Amino acid sequence: MAASDIDPGPEPVDLEVVAAAQAIADEVLFPAALTTDEAEVVPKETLDALAEGGFYGLFAPPELGGLGANGATMAATIEAVAGGCLTTALVWFQHFGLLGNTVFGPDHLRERWAEDVVRGRLRGGIAFGGLLPGPPVLTAAPVEGGWVLDGHAPWVSGWGRIDLLVVAARGPDDTIVTVVIDAQEARGVRAERQRLVAIDASATVHLAFDGLAVADDRVVSVLPYDPGASLGASLRLNGSLALGVAGRCLCLIGPSPLDVELDTRRAALDGASADEMADERAATSAFAYQAAGALMAHVGSRSVLRSEHAQRLAREAQFLLVFGNRPMIRDALLARLSSA
């Protein structure tokens, strides 16, 4: 079980958890967001604030030290954090892959790492090249005592701020082999920094795998490959990032008719079926882009200054037009943005 398996459907939101996340976003993340935007890598202190609040164990059971958040609470918490600082939110959000695969994964991984992962003492990232649609770009081949990885993962965030990396590679017989490796360069794995127009401090890298050996005790699962599996809950949680950016823009603008549209977008995401989710994700990303444009116009000529939040949020909204997209989302976005 991973974060993407948690259904953010019609469940009661834990308002106390969301309020605590909102306080960190307003008091710690947002005041530092412009500094973070200019940094080489996201400051450790902003991630530490989330760990100290228990948010690295957001959906882990309370008996393991987690907050036990359901899907609706997760969605609202991610939205709050993203409204504080999208860079911090994205690096923190990637941790959920490790959290789900240790807390709800095989016994040997849970016993080895779960307590430290829940507490945020060990922090994780994801390299899901094997899940990308089309011909496999990252493969796993069985060998005696484990697996060998070859190929690449184009977008791995948090390099230098994460300890472990959950890697999903395409295995034999159309399977997905999920393993956990150390998040550092070594024989068989090489990182190259990607320079981004927004959230560059996420320290996103391109990872190249060349015969990386992974022992059996680092294997999470070997499951059939389902290219449509990520078109449900995980896309809803990704949509919370766009809601957070849009919400911060509207907060800076002040009361406007766009406030109603934000609520409408959130409700549409919450109520979308798997078949509808791509369209709703596209609509939410397009709305964040609209809200950022409205903020730029509201602030006026000062909005192009690097010292203004408007230009940062506008670049983040651009980033979210392509983040976590699938062909269906891209097509829906193009249709929306190119219509009269």
SULTAJO-V163894 format. One record per backbone hydrogen bond with DSSP energy under -0.5 kcal/mol. CO is the residue of the C=O (numbers start at 1). NH is the residue of the N-H. E is the energy in kcal/mol with one decimal. If there is no record, write none. Layout:
co=CO nh=NH e=E
co=CO nh=NH e=E
This chain:
co=2 nh=5 e=-1.8
co=3 nh=6 e=-1.6
co=4 nh=234 e=-0.5
co=5 nh=7 e=-0.6
co=6 nh=8 e=-0.6
co=7 nh=9 e=-0.6
co=7 nh=71 e=-0.6
co=9 nh=11 e=-2.2
co=13 nh=15 e=-1.3
co=14 nh=18 e=-2.0
co=15 nh=19 e=-2.5
co=16 nh=20 e=-1.9
co=17 nh=21 e=-2.0
co=18 nh=22 e=-2.6
co=19 nh=23 e=-2.1
co=20 nh=24 e=-1.7
co=21 nh=25 e=-2.5
co=22 nh=26 e=-2.6
co=23 nh=27 e=-2.7
co=24 nh=28 e=-2.3
co=24 nh=29 e=-2.2
co=25 nh=30 e=-3.1
co=28 nh=32 e=-0.9
co=29 nh=33 e=-0.6
co=30 nh=33 e=-1.3
co=32 nh=36 e=-2.9
co=33 nh=37 e=-2.4
co=34 nh=38 e=-1.1
co=35 nh=39 e=-0.7
co=36 nh=39 e=-1.0
co=43 nh=46 e=-0.9
co=43 nh=47 e=-1.1
co=44 nh=48 e=-2.6
co=45 nh=49 e=-1.8
co=46 nh=50 e=-1.1
co=47 nh=51 e=-2.1
co=48 nh=52 e=-3.1
co=49 nh=53 e=-1.2
co=50 nh=55 e=-2.4
co=51 nh=54 e=-1.6
co=54 nh=57 e=-1.3
co=55 nh=58 e=-1.1
co=57 nh=60 e=-1.1
co=57 nh=67 e=-2.1
co=57 nh=68 e=-0.6
co=58 nh=69 e=-2.6
co=60 nh=68 e=-2.3
co=61 nh=64 e=-1.9
co=61 nh=66 e=-2.1
co=62 nh=65 e=-1.9
co=70 nh=74 e=-2.4
co=71 nh=75 e=-2.4
co=72 nh=76 e=-2.1
co=73 nh=77 e=-2.4
co=74 nh=78 e=-2.7
co=75 nh=79 e=-1.9
co=76 nh=80 e=-2.0
co=77 nh=81 e=-2.5
co=78 nh=82 e=-2.6
co=79 nh=83 e=-1.7
co=80 nh=84 e=-0.7
co=81 nh=84 e=-1.1
co=81 nh=85 e=-2.1
co=85 nh=89 e=-2.4
co=86 nh=90 e=-2.7
co=87 nh=91 e=-1.9
co=88 nh=92 e=-2.5
co=89 nh=93 e=-3.0
co=90 nh=94 e=-1.6
co=91 nh=95 e=-0.6
co=92 nh=95 e=-1.2
co=93 nh=96 e=-1.4
co=94 nh=97 e=-1.5
co=94 nh=98 e=-0.6
co=95 nh=98 e=-0.6
co=95 nh=99 e=-2.5
co=96 nh=3 e=-0.5
co=96 nh=100 e=-2.7
co=97 nh=101 e=-1.6
co=98 nh=102 e=-1.3
co=99 nh=102 e=-0.5
co=99 nh=103 e=-2.6
co=100 nh=104 e=-1.7
co=106 nh=109 e=-0.6
co=106 nh=110 e=-2.3
co=107 nh=111 e=-2.9
co=108 nh=112 e=-1.1
co=109 nh=113 e=-2.6
co=109 nh=114 e=-0.7
co=110 nh=114 e=-1.4
co=113 nh=117 e=-2.4
co=114 nh=118 e=-2.9
co=115 nh=119 e=-1.8
co=116 nh=120 e=-0.7
co=116 nh=121 e=-2.0
co=116 nh=122 e=-1.8
co=117 nh=120 e=-0.7
co=123 nh=163 e=-3.5
co=123 nh=164 e=-1.9
co=125 nh=166 e=-2.5
co=127 nh=168 e=-2.2
co=128 nh=131 e=-1.7
co=128 nh=132 e=-0.5
co=129 nh=132 e=-1.1
co=129 nh=137 e=-0.5
co=137 nh=152 e=-2.3
co=138 nh=170 e=-3.1
co=139 nh=150 e=-2.1
co=141 nh=148 e=-2.1
co=143 nh=146 e=-2.1
co=145 nh=216 e=-2.0
co=146 nh=143 e=-2.4
co=147 nh=214 e=-3.0
co=148 nh=141 e=-2.3
co=149 nh=211 e=-0.8
co=149 nh=212 e=-2.0
co=150 nh=139 e=-3.2
co=151 nh=209 e=-3.2
co=153 nh=207 e=-2.6
co=156 nh=205 e=-2.9
co=158 nh=161 e=-3.1
co=158 nh=162 e=-0.7
co=163 nh=183 e=-2.4
co=164 nh=125 e=-1.8
co=165 nh=167 e=-0.6
co=165 nh=181 e=-2.6
co=166 nh=127 e=-2.9
co=167 nh=169 e=-0.6
co=167 nh=179 e=-2.5
co=168 nh=130 e=-2.6
co=169 nh=171 e=-0.5
co=169 nh=177 e=-3.2
co=170 nh=140 e=-2.3
co=171 nh=174 e=-0.6
co=171 nh=175 e=-0.8
co=174 nh=225 e=-2.4
co=175 nh=171 e=-2.9
co=175 nh=177 e=-0.5
co=176 nh=178 e=-0.6
co=176 nh=223 e=-2.2
co=177 nh=169 e=-2.6
co=177 nh=179 e=-0.5
co=178 nh=220 e=-3.1
co=178 nh=221 e=-1.4
co=179 nh=167 e=-2.9
co=181 nh=165 e=-2.9
co=182 nh=184 e=-1.9
co=186 nh=189 e=-2.4
co=188 nh=210 e=-2.4
co=189 nh=186 e=-1.7
co=190 nh=208 e=-2.9
co=192 nh=206 e=-3.0
co=194 nh=196 e=-0.6
co=199 nh=202 e=-1.9
co=200 nh=203 e=-1.7
co=201 nh=42 e=-2.7
co=202 nh=158 e=-3.7
co=203 nh=159 e=-1.8
co=204 nh=194 e=-3.1
co=205 nh=156 e=-2.0
co=205 nh=207 e=-0.6
co=206 nh=192 e=-2.1
co=206 nh=208 e=-0.5
co=207 nh=153 e=-2.5
co=208 nh=190 e=-2.2
co=209 nh=151 e=-2.3
co=212 nh=149 e=-2.5
co=214 nh=147 e=-2.6
co=215 nh=218 e=-2.1
co=216 nh=219 e=-1.7
co=218 nh=180 e=-2.2
co=221 nh=178 e=-2.6
co=223 nh=176 e=-3.5
co=225 nh=227 e=-0.5
co=226 nh=229 e=-2.1
co=228 nh=231 e=-1.6
co=229 nh=232 e=-0.5
co=232 nh=236 e=-1.6
co=233 nh=237 e=-2.2
co=234 nh=238 e=-2.1
co=235 nh=239 e=-1.8
co=236 nh=240 e=-0.8
co=237 nh=240 e=-0.8
co=237 nh=241 e=-0.6
co=238 nh=241 e=-1.3
co=238 nh=242 e=-0.8
co=239 nh=243 e=-2.1
co=240 nh=244 e=-2.3
co=241 nh=245 e=-2.0
co=242 nh=246 e=-2.6
co=243 nh=247 e=-2.8
co=244 nh=248 e=-2.1
co=245 nh=249 e=-2.1
co=246 nh=250 e=-2.4
co=247 nh=251 e=-2.1
co=248 nh=252 e=-1.9
co=249 nh=253 e=-1.6
co=250 nh=254 e=-2.4
co=256 nh=259 e=-1.9
co=257 nh=260 e=-0.8
co=257 nh=261 e=-1.0
co=258 nh=262 e=-2.0
co=259 nh=263 e=-1.6
co=260 nh=264 e=-2.2
co=261 nh=265 e=-2.7
co=262 nh=266 e=-2.2
co=263 nh=267 e=-2.4
co=264 nh=268 e=-2.2
co=265 nh=269 e=-2.2
co=266 nh=270 e=-2.4
co=267 nh=271 e=-2.0
co=268 nh=272 e=-0.7
co=269 nh=272 e=-0.8
co=273 nh=277 e=-1.4
co=276 nh=280 e=-2.1
co=277 nh=281 e=-3.0
co=278 nh=282 e=-2.2
co=279 nh=283 e=-2.3
co=280 nh=284 e=-2.2
co=281 nh=285 e=-2.5
co=282 nh=286 e=-2.5
co=283 nh=287 e=-1.8
co=284 nh=288 e=-2.2
co=285 nh=289 e=-1.9
co=286 nh=290 e=-2.1
co=287 nh=291 e=-3.0
co=288 nh=292 e=-2.3
co=289 nh=293 e=-1.9
co=290 nh=294 e=-2.4
co=291 nh=295 e=-2.1
co=292 nh=296 e=-2.2
co=293 nh=297 e=-2.2
co=294 nh=298 e=-2.4
co=295 nh=299 e=-2.8
co=296 nh=300 e=-2.2
co=299 nh=302 e=-0.6
co=300 nh=303 e=-2.3
co=301 nh=304 e=-1.4
co=302 nh=305 e=-2.1
co=305 nh=308 e=-2.0
co=308 nh=312 e=-0.9
co=309 nh=313 e=-2.9
co=310 nh=314 e=-2.2
co=311 nh=315 e=-2.0
co=312 nh=316 e=-2.2
co=313 nh=317 e=-2.4
co=314 nh=318 e=-1.9
co=315 nh=319 e=-2.3
co=316 nh=320 e=-2.1
co=317 nh=321 e=-0.6
co=318 nh=321 e=-1.2
co=319 nh=322 e=-1.6
co=319 nh=323 e=-1.4
co=322 nh=325 e=-1.2
co=326 nh=329 e=-0.6
co=326 nh=330 e=-2.6
co=327 nh=331 e=-2.5
co=328 nh=332 e=-1.9
co=329 nh=333 e=-2.7
co=330 nh=334 e=-2.7
co=331 nh=335 e=-2.1
co=332 nh=336 e=-2.0
co=333 nh=337 e=-3.2
co=334 nh=338 e=-1.6
co=335 nh=339 e=-0.6
co=336 nh=339 e=-0.7
